[in-house]
């Protein structure tokens, strides 16, 4: 170990690192600008031994960087330097093969937005979904819109059939007048019922228009341009995807991803040090410092209020999906009203037959299907079967769909063996392949 000991009239200081020194000379070299060592130490530390150096941080809205400076300055914009050197939520534009993606990079693909969860270099022309997560996936919404359009076509076909059946009823009523004058009272009754039928048909037409309106509303919730309201106070999924994209370009490297934090313990993560803004991906559900956090959100340190806050998931896409589902439900309601209209026409014909038994009446043939719903023991799957009434469940005459709730609130609806025709066996529903 180095030691200090007298040498004649001088005291020698022996340093383990720099060797032997005359203590007087060594201490005089420490004094700068004619100031004593205690005087200079007072510039660095207060009486409690805490640093007195001024460190300032600020956010530059032009460059989107966190800047810092050390010391005291008269000019507000003097001596600021960037202190960030890592990437987060970079907007990489459209996905491309051979591009190197870092964790939390953002790119677009098939009108959707992806976020990288594993650093890698893309080797295929399409994203590897084991290394990306969807921030916004339009596929589910597009499937619902397509389903609505198919339902609307079915509704229109049934409406045309209702109109044709009504015309048949009118023709037969006119034939009854010519064949038998004794049926006059029955004819008058039929005229009244016909008028009621027209009213019912107009109501059906209105329901059809409501379905189209709901479909258009669903499309607006999906695709309406940024900053244009779909309804008062409501913006489209496309708007929020644009906001997410712009936000990604504005977020700087001052944030550090620290991993996953389980909030179900209701315990806050460690308070960041060194001026960093730490964030975690939330696991579970819980409350921290009175603030609720949910699975899938991000918990982010707010260096202004010195507390944690939640960076939530995009809920507008879910709202658009909900609106689209409501439009689909409205279409189902319209189908029910069509069925009711068919029953109404049939009752009209039956009444006429009771009064004019010598006139042949035609019935209304409305398409109806038997529907079976099986929730199974697996809470993530619902099976829906449809077939002509009386079809055996072992017969290959069923159209079968499976609703996958694994990623709820996003739903995935697929057909048994990829077929939308009536050619599947209901009894084998859980063993089919769905696509």
HUUR-V199647 format. One record per residue. N is the residue number from 1. OMEGA is omega in whole degrees, -180 to 180 (none if undefined). BURIAL is + if it has 9 or more other ideal C-beta (glycine too) atoms within 8 Angstrom, else -. Layout:
n=N omega=OMEGA burial=BURIAL
n=N omega=OMEGA burial=BURIAL
This chain:
n=1 omega=178 burial=-
n=2 omega=-179 burial=-
n=3 omega=177 burial=-
n=4 omega=-178 burial=-
n=5 omega=-177 burial=-
n=6 omega=172 burial=-
n=7 omega=-171 burial=-
n=8 omega=-178 burial=-
n=9 omega=-178 burial=-
n=10 omega=174 burial=+
n=11 omega=179 burial=+
n=12 omega=174 burial=+
n=13 omega=-179 burial=+
n=14 omega=-180 burial=+
n=15 omega=176 burial=+
n=16 omega=-174 burial=-
n=17 omega=-172 burial=-
n=18 omega=175 burial=-
n=19 omega=-171 burial=-
n=20 omega=180 burial=-
n=21 omega=167 burial=+
n=22 omega=-172 burial=+
n=23 omega=-180 burial=+
n=24 omega=-179 burial=-
n=25 omega=-177 burial=-
n=26 omega=-178 burial=+
n=27 omega=178 burial=+
n=28 omega=179 burial=-
n=29 omega=-180 burial=-
n=30 omega=-178 burial=-
n=31 omega=-176 burial=+
n=32 omega=176 burial=-
n=33 omega=-180 burial=-
n=34 omega=-178 burial=-
n=35 omega=178 burial=-
n=36 omega=179 burial=-
n=37 omega=177 burial=-
n=38 omega=-180 burial=-
n=39 omega=180 burial=-
n=40 omega=178 burial=+
n=41 omega=177 burial=-
n=42 omega=177 burial=-
n=43 omega=-175 burial=-
n=44 omega=-175 burial=-
n=45 omega=176 burial=-
n=46 omega=-177 burial=-
n=47 omega=178 burial=-
n=48 omega=179 burial=-
n=49 omega=-180 burial=-
n=50 omega=-179 burial=-
n=51 omega=176 burial=-
n=52 omega=-180 burial=-
n=53 omega=-179 burial=-
n=54 omega=176 burial=-
n=55 omega=-179 burial=-
n=56 omega=176 burial=-
n=57 omega=175 burial=-
n=58 omega=176 burial=-
n=59 omega=179 burial=-
n=60 omega=-177 burial=+
n=61 omega=180 burial=-
n=62 omega=-180 burial=-
n=63 omega=-178 burial=-
n=64 omega=176 burial=+
n=65 omega=168 burial=+
n=66 omega=-178 burial=+
n=67 omega=179 burial=+
n=68 omega=174 burial=+
n=69 omega=-175 burial=+
n=70 omega=179 burial=-
n=71 omega=-177 burial=-
n=72 omega=-176 burial=-
n=73 omega=177 burial=-
n=74 omega=-178 burial=-
n=75 omega=-177 burial=-
n=76 omega=-176 burial=-
n=77 omega=-175 burial=-
n=78 omega=167 burial=-
n=79 omega=178 burial=-
n=80 omega=180 burial=+
n=81 omega=174 burial=-
n=82 omega=179 burial=-
n=83 omega=-178 burial=+
n=84 omega=179 burial=+
n=85 omega=173 burial=-
n=86 omega=-174 burial=-
n=87 omega=176 burial=-
n=88 omega=178 burial=+
n=89 omega=176 burial=+
n=90 omega=176 burial=+
n=91 omega=-178 burial=+
n=92 omega=179 burial=+
n=93 omega=-180 burial=-
n=94 omega=177 burial=-
n=95 omega=178 burial=+
n=96 omega=177 burial=-
n=97 omega=179 burial=-
n=98 omega=178 burial=-
n=99 omega=177 burial=+
n=100 omega=-179 burial=-
n=101 omega=175 burial=+
n=102 omega=176 burial=+
n=103 omega=179 burial=-
n=104 omega=168 burial=+
n=105 omega=-179 burial=+
n=106 omega=175 burial=+
n=107 omega=179 burial=+
n=108 omega=178 burial=+
n=109 omega=179 burial=+
n=110 omega=177 burial=-
n=111 omega=178 burial=-
n=112 omega=-179 burial=+
n=113 omega=-179 burial=+
n=114 omega=174 burial=+
n=115 omega=-177 burial=+
n=116 omega=177 burial=+
n=117 omega=177 burial=-
n=118 omega=180 burial=-
n=119 omega=-178 burial=-
n=120 omega=171 burial=+
n=121 omega=-176 burial=-
n=122 omega=-179 burial=+
n=123 omega=-179 burial=-
n=124 omega=-178 burial=-
n=125 omega=177 burial=-
n=126 omega=-177 burial=-
n=127 omega=173 burial=+
n=128 omega=-174 burial=+
n=129 omega=169 burial=-
n=130 omega=-179 burial=-
n=131 omega=176 burial=+
n=132 omega=168 burial=+
n=133 omega=176 burial=-
n=134 omega=165 burial=+
n=135 omega=176 burial=+
n=136 omega=-179 burial=+
n=137 omega=-176 burial=-
n=138 omega=-174 burial=+
n=139 omega=-179 burial=-
n=140 omega=179 burial=+
n=141 omega=179 burial=+
n=142 omega=178 burial=+
n=143 omega=179 burial=+
n=144 omega=180 burial=+
n=145 omega=178 burial=+
n=146 omega=179 burial=-
n=147 omega=178 burial=+
n=148 omega=-179 burial=+
n=149 omega=178 burial=+
n=150 omega=179 burial=-
n=151 omega=-180 burial=+
n=152 omega=177 burial=+
n=153 omega=177 burial=-
n=154 omega=180 burial=+
n=155 omega=-180 burial=+
n=156 omega=179 burial=+
n=157 omega=178 burial=-
n=158 omega=178 burial=+
n=159 omega=177 burial=+
n=160 omega=179 burial=-
n=161 omega=178 burial=+
n=162 omega=179 burial=+
n=163 omega=179 burial=+
n=164 omega=179 burial=-
n=165 omega=178 burial=+
n=166 omega=180 burial=+
n=167 omega=177 burial=-
n=168 omega=-180 burial=+
n=169 omega=179 burial=+
n=170 omega=180 burial=+
n=171 omega=-180 burial=-
n=172 omega=177 burial=+
n=173 omega=179 burial=+
n=174 omega=177 burial=-
n=175 omega=179 burial=+
n=176 omega=179 burial=+
n=177 omega=-179 burial=+
n=178 omega=-174 burial=-
n=179 omega=-172 burial=-
n=180 omega=179 burial=+
n=181 omega=179 burial=-
n=182 omega=-179 burial=-
n=183 omega=-176 burial=+
n=184 omega=-178 burial=-
n=185 omega=178 burial=-
n=186 omega=179 burial=+
n=187 omega=180 burial=+
n=188 omega=178 burial=-
n=189 omega=-179 burial=+
n=190 omega=179 burial=+
n=191 omega=180 burial=+
n=192 omega=-179 burial=-
n=193 omega=178 burial=+
n=194 omega=179 burial=+
n=195 omega=177 burial=-
n=196 omega=179 burial=+
n=197 omega=179 burial=+
n=198 omega=177 burial=+
n=199 omega=180 burial=-
n=200 omega=180 burial=+
n=201 omega=178 burial=+
n=202 omega=177 burial=-
n=203 omega=177 burial=+
n=204 omega=179 burial=+
n=205 omega=179 burial=+
n=206 omega=178 burial=-
n=207 omega=178 burial=+
n=208 omega=178 burial=+
n=209 omega=177 burial=-
n=210 omega=178 burial=+
n=211 omega=178 burial=+
n=212 omega=179 burial=+
n=213 omega=179 burial=-
n=214 omega=178 burial=+
n=215 omega=179 burial=+
n=216 omega=178 burial=-
n=217 omega=178 burial=+
n=218 omega=178 burial=+
n=219 omega=179 burial=+
n=220 omega=179 burial=+
n=221 omega=-180 burial=+
n=222 omega=-162 burial=+
n=223 omega=-175 burial=-
n=224 omega=-171 burial=+
n=225 omega=-179 burial=-
n=226 omega=176 burial=-
n=227 omega=175 burial=-
n=228 omega=-178 burial=+
n=229 omega=172 burial=-
n=230 omega=172 burial=+
n=231 omega=-177 burial=-
n=232 omega=178 burial=-
n=233 omega=-177 burial=-
n=234 omega=-180 burial=-
n=235 omega=-173 burial=+
n=236 omega=175 burial=+
n=237 omega=178 burial=+
n=238 omega=177 burial=+
n=239 omega=-175 burial=+
n=240 omega=176 burial=+
n=241 omega=176 burial=+
n=242 omega=177 burial=+
n=243 omega=180 burial=+
n=244 omega=-179 burial=+
n=245 omega=179 burial=+
n=246 omega=179 burial=-
n=247 omega=180 burial=+
n=248 omega=180 burial=+
n=249 omega=-177 burial=+
n=250 omega=-178 burial=-
n=251 omega=-175 burial=+
n=252 omega=-175 burial=+
n=253 omega=-179 burial=+
n=254 omega=-177 burial=+
n=255 omega=-179 burial=+
n=256 omega=178 burial=+
n=257 omega=-175 burial=+
n=258 omega=178 burial=-
n=259 omega=-177 burial=-
n=260 omega=178 burial=-
n=261 omega=179 burial=+
n=262 omega=-178 burial=-
n=263 omega=-179 burial=+
n=264 omega=177 burial=-
n=265 omega=-179 burial=-
n=266 omega=179 burial=-
n=267 omega=-180 burial=-
n=268 omega=173 burial=-
n=269 omega=177 burial=+
n=270 omega=179 burial=-
n=271 omega=-178 burial=-
n=272 omega=176 burial=+
n=273 omega=176 burial=-
n=274 omega=176 burial=-
n=275 omega=180 burial=+
n=276 omega=175 burial=+
n=277 omega=-176 burial=+
n=278 omega=172 burial=+
n=279 omega=-178 burial=+
n=280 omega=168 burial=+
n=281 omega=-173 burial=+
n=282 omega=170 burial=+
n=283 omega=180 burial=+
n=284 omega=180 burial=-
n=285 omega=180 burial=-
n=286 omega=-178 burial=+
n=287 omega=180 burial=+
n=288 omega=-179 burial=+
n=289 omega=178 burial=-
n=290 omega=-179 burial=-
n=291 omega=179 burial=+
n=292 omega=176 burial=-
n=293 omega=-176 burial=+
n=294 omega=177 burial=+
n=295 omega=175 burial=-
n=296 omega=177 burial=-
n=297 omega=172 burial=+
n=298 omega=176 burial=+
n=299 omega=-169 burial=+
n=300 omega=178 burial=+
n=301 omega=176 burial=+
n=302 omega=-175 burial=+
n=303 omega=179 burial=-
n=304 omega=-180 burial=-
n=305 omega=178 burial=-
n=306 omega=179 burial=-
n=307 omega=-180 burial=-
n=308 omega=175 burial=+
n=309 omega=-176 burial=-
n=310 omega=169 burial=+
n=311 omega=-166 burial=-
n=312 omega=177 burial=-
n=313 omega=178 burial=-
n=314 omega=-177 burial=+
n=315 omega=-176 burial=-
n=316 omega=177 burial=+
n=317 omega=178 burial=+
n=318 omega=180 burial=+
n=319 omega=179 burial=+
n=320 omega=177 burial=+
n=321 omega=179 burial=+
n=322 omega=179 burial=-
n=323 omega=178 burial=+
n=324 omega=179 burial=+
n=325 omega=177 burial=+
n=326 omega=177 burial=+
n=327 omega=178 burial=+
n=328 omega=178 burial=+
n=329 omega=179 burial=-
n=330 omega=177 burial=+
n=331 omega=177 burial=+
n=332 omega=178 burial=+
n=333 omega=178 burial=+
n=334 omega=177 burial=+
n=335 omega=178 burial=+
n=336 omega=179 burial=-
n=337 omega=175 burial=+
n=338 omega=178 burial=+
n=339 omega=179 burial=+
n=340 omega=178 burial=+
n=341 omega=178 burial=+
n=342 omega=178 burial=+
n=343 omega=-180 burial=-
n=344 omega=179 burial=+
n=345 omega=-179 burial=+
n=346 omega=180 burial=+
n=347 omega=177 burial=-
n=348 omega=-179 burial=+
n=349 omega=179 burial=+
n=350 omega=179 burial=+
n=351 omega=179 burial=+
n=352 omega=178 burial=+
n=353 omega=-179 burial=+
n=354 omega=-177 burial=-
n=355 omega=-180 burial=+
n=356 omega=-173 burial=+
n=357 omega=-180 burial=-
n=358 omega=179 burial=-
n=359 omega=-180 burial=+
n=360 omega=178 burial=-
n=361 omega=175 burial=+
n=362 omega=179 burial=+
n=363 omega=177 burial=-
n=364 omega=-180 burial=+
n=365 omega=178 burial=-
n=366 omega=179 burial=+
n=367 omega=176 burial=-
n=368 omega=-179 burial=-
n=369 omega=170 burial=-
n=370 omega=178 burial=+
n=371 omega=176 burial=-
n=372 omega=179 burial=+
n=373 omega=-179 burial=-
n=374 omega=179 burial=-
n=375 omega=177 burial=-
n=376 omega=178 burial=-
n=377 omega=179 burial=-
n=378 omega=-175 burial=-
n=379 omega=-179 burial=-
n=380 omega=-174 burial=-
n=381 omega=170 burial=+
n=382 omega=179 burial=+
n=383 omega=180 burial=+
n=384 omega=179 burial=+
n=385 omega=-180 burial=+
n=386 omega=180 burial=+
n=387 omega=177 burial=+
n=388 omega=180 burial=-
n=389 omega=179 burial=-
n=390 omega=-180 burial=-
n=391 omega=179 burial=+
n=392 omega=-179 burial=-
n=393 omega=178 burial=+
n=394 omega=-179 burial=-
n=395 omega=179 burial=+
n=396 omega=-175 burial=-
n=397 omega=-176 burial=+
n=398 omega=167 burial=+
n=399 omega=-173 burial=+
n=400 omega=175 burial=+
n=401 omega=175 burial=+
n=402 omega=176 burial=+
n=403 omega=-178 burial=+
n=404 omega=-179 burial=+
n=405 omega=-175 burial=+
n=406 omega=-177 burial=-
n=407 omega=179 burial=-
n=408 omega=13 burial=-
n=409 omega=175 burial=-
n=410 omega=179 burial=+
n=411 omega=178 burial=+
n=412 omega=-176 burial=+
n=413 omega=-178 burial=+
n=414 omega=-179 burial=+
n=415 omega=177 burial=+
n=416 omega=180 burial=+
n=417 omega=177 burial=+
n=418 omega=-175 burial=-
n=419 omega=175 burial=+
n=420 omega=178 burial=-
n=421 omega=180 burial=-
n=422 omega=-174 burial=+
n=423 omega=-179 burial=-
n=424 omega=-179 burial=+
n=425 omega=-178 burial=+
n=426 omega=-177 burial=+
n=427 omega=-178 burial=-
n=428 omega=-171 burial=-
n=429 omega=-177 burial=+
n=430 omega=-179 burial=-
n=431 omega=178 burial=-
n=432 omega=170 burial=+
n=433 omega=-174 burial=-
n=434 omega=179 burial=+
n=435 omega=none burial=-
